[in-house]
Amino acid sequence: MKRIITPLLLFVLCFSSFAQSRGKDWRQQIKAQKIAFITEELSLTPKEAQEFWPIYNTFEDKINQIRYNDERALRGVMRKDNLTEKEAQDALNKYLAIEDKKHNAKQQLIKDLGNVIPPQKIIKLKIAEDAFNRKLMESYRKRREQRMKKNRP
């Protein structure tokens, strides 16, 4: 039964993400692909998936909030030319605080997932995330190269 559910879930999620209109948010398409990829790589049972995804989504929301709020503001400050020593030290302190927030979110994720999936699957999660990100970047590079070839005279 598990062997049927995982490929079926993967097929449905991937197909639905590609079948949407062009106006659909690309972030949602990537998220759907990531869900399918991680579900398959971790071989999550339906029960595990039901408990895993709310925890993982909460983690991703925290990380995205840190990226889009804290890191964006800090990048703006760090790009300034001629920072004073105090401004530079403040920026470094904010950078360390942001890294601490991300680290704490990762620790909380591992703690929360420990009650849902075995430690081996938590390790597989990190491997799957890295593999998905590599796959995503490779896809981006290929599309960019195709556009560049298409736009060449």
NORKAHU-V826927 format. One record per residue. N is the residue number from 0. RES is the residue in three letters. D_CENTER is the distance of its C-alpha to the mean C-alpha in Angstrom with 2 decimals. Layout:
BEGIN
n->N res->RES d_center->D_CENTER
n->N res->RES d_center->D_CENTER
END
This chain:
BEGIN
n->0 res->MET d_center->28.75
n->1 res->LYS d_center->25.33
n->2 res->ARG d_center->25.63
n->3 res->ILE d_center->26.19
n->4 res->ILE d_center->23.52
n->5 res->THR d_center->20.48
n->6 res->PRO d_center->21.48
n->7 res->LEU d_center->22.59
n->8 res->LEU d_center->19.35
n->9 res->LEU d_center->17.50
n->10 res->PHE d_center->20.22
n->11 res->VAL d_center->20.25
n->12 res->LEU d_center->16.57
n->13 res->CYS d_center->16.55
n->14 res->PHE d_center->19.98
n->15 res->SER d_center->19.30
n->16 res->SER d_center->16.37
n->17 res->PHE d_center->18.75
n->18 res->ALA d_center->21.81
n->19 res->GLN d_center->20.85
n->20 res->SER d_center->22.78
n->21 res->ARG d_center->21.85
n->22 res->GLY d_center->21.52
n->23 res->LYS d_center->18.46
n->24 res->ASP d_center->15.47
n->25 res->TRP d_center->13.32
n->26 res->ARG d_center->10.15
n->27 res->GLN d_center->11.54
n->28 res->GLN d_center->12.32
n->29 res->ILE d_center->8.97
n->30 res->LYS d_center->7.79
n->31 res->ALA d_center->11.11
n->32 res->GLN d_center->10.79
n->33 res->LYS d_center->7.69
n->34 res->ILE d_center->9.84
n->35 res->ALA d_center->12.79
n->36 res->PHE d_center->11.62
n->37 res->ILE d_center->10.62
n->38 res->THR d_center->13.73
n->39 res->GLU d_center->15.85
n->40 res->GLU d_center->14.87
n->41 res->LEU d_center->15.48
n->42 res->SER d_center->18.47
n->43 res->LEU d_center->17.90
n->44 res->THR d_center->21.16
n->45 res->PRO d_center->21.39
n->46 res->LYS d_center->22.25
n->47 res->GLU d_center->19.36
n->48 res->ALA d_center->16.88
n->49 res->GLN d_center->18.66
n->50 res->GLU d_center->18.24
n->51 res->PHE d_center->14.82
n->52 res->TRP d_center->12.77
n->53 res->PRO d_center->14.26
n->54 res->ILE d_center->13.52
n->55 res->TYR d_center->9.85
n->56 res->ASN d_center->9.58
n->57 res->THR d_center->11.73
n->58 res->PHE d_center->9.68
n->59 res->GLU d_center->6.58
n->60 res->ASP d_center->9.59
n->61 res->LYS d_center->11.14
n->62 res->ILE d_center->8.63
n->63 res->ASN d_center->8.49
n->64 res->GLN d_center->12.21
n->65 res->ILE d_center->12.78
n->66 res->ARG d_center->11.26
n->67 res->TYR d_center->13.15
n->68 res->ASN d_center->16.21
n->69 res->ASP d_center->17.03
n->70 res->GLU d_center->15.71
n->71 res->ARG d_center->17.03
n->72 res->ALA d_center->20.36
n->73 res->LEU d_center->20.61
n->74 res->ARG d_center->20.01
n->75 res->GLY d_center->22.84
n->76 res->VAL d_center->25.10
n->77 res->MET d_center->24.40
n->78 res->ARG d_center->25.23
n->79 res->LYS d_center->28.62
n->80 res->ASP d_center->31.51
n->81 res->ASN d_center->34.07
n->82 res->LEU d_center->32.29
n->83 res->THR d_center->34.85
n->84 res->GLU d_center->34.57
n->85 res->LYS d_center->33.82
n->86 res->GLU d_center->31.04
n->87 res->ALA d_center->29.48
n->88 res->GLN d_center->29.81
n->89 res->ASP d_center->28.32
n->90 res->ALA d_center->25.30
n->91 res->LEU d_center->24.90
n->92 res->ASN d_center->25.29
n->93 res->LYS d_center->22.61
n->94 res->TYR d_center->20.26
n->95 res->LEU d_center->21.08
n->96 res->ALA d_center->20.65
n->97 res->ILE d_center->17.12
n->98 res->GLU d_center->16.32
n->99 res->ASP d_center->18.14
n->100 res->LYS d_center->16.13
n->101 res->LYS d_center->12.81
n->102 res->HIS d_center->14.86
n->103 res->ASN d_center->16.41
n->104 res->ALA d_center->13.29
n->105 res->LYS d_center->12.31
n->106 res->GLN d_center->15.97
n->107 res->GLN d_center->16.12
n->108 res->LEU d_center->13.32
n->109 res->ILE d_center->15.36
n->110 res->LYS d_center->18.51
n->111 res->ASP d_center->17.60
n->112 res->LEU d_center->16.37
n->113 res->GLY d_center->19.59
n->114 res->ASN d_center->21.54
n->115 res->VAL d_center->19.78
n->116 res->ILE d_center->19.11
n->117 res->PRO d_center->20.96
n->118 res->PRO d_center->19.95
n->119 res->GLN d_center->19.79
n->120 res->LYS d_center->16.96
n->121 res->ILE d_center->15.04
n->122 res->ILE d_center->15.60
n->123 res->LYS d_center->14.68
n->124 res->LEU d_center->11.25
n->125 res->LYS d_center->10.63
n->126 res->ILE d_center->12.36
n->127 res->ALA d_center->10.54
n->128 res->GLU d_center->7.01
n->129 res->ASP d_center->9.16
n->130 res->ALA d_center->11.06
n->131 res->PHE d_center->8.57
n->132 res->ASN d_center->7.55
n->133 res->ARG d_center->11.36
n->134 res->LYS d_center->12.20
n->135 res->LEU d_center->10.36
n->136 res->MET d_center->12.13
n->137 res->GLU d_center->15.27
n->138 res->SER d_center->15.34
n->139 res->TYR d_center->15.08
n->140 res->ARG d_center->17.86
n->141 res->LYS d_center->19.98
n->142 res->ARG d_center->19.91
n->143 res->ARG d_center->20.79
n->144 res->GLU d_center->23.58
n->145 res->GLN d_center->24.90
n->146 res->ARG d_center->25.14
n->147 res->MET d_center->26.87
n->148 res->LYS d_center->29.30
n->149 res->LYS d_center->29.99
n->150 res->ASN d_center->30.84
n->151 res->ARG d_center->33.12
n->152 res->PRO d_center->36.81
END
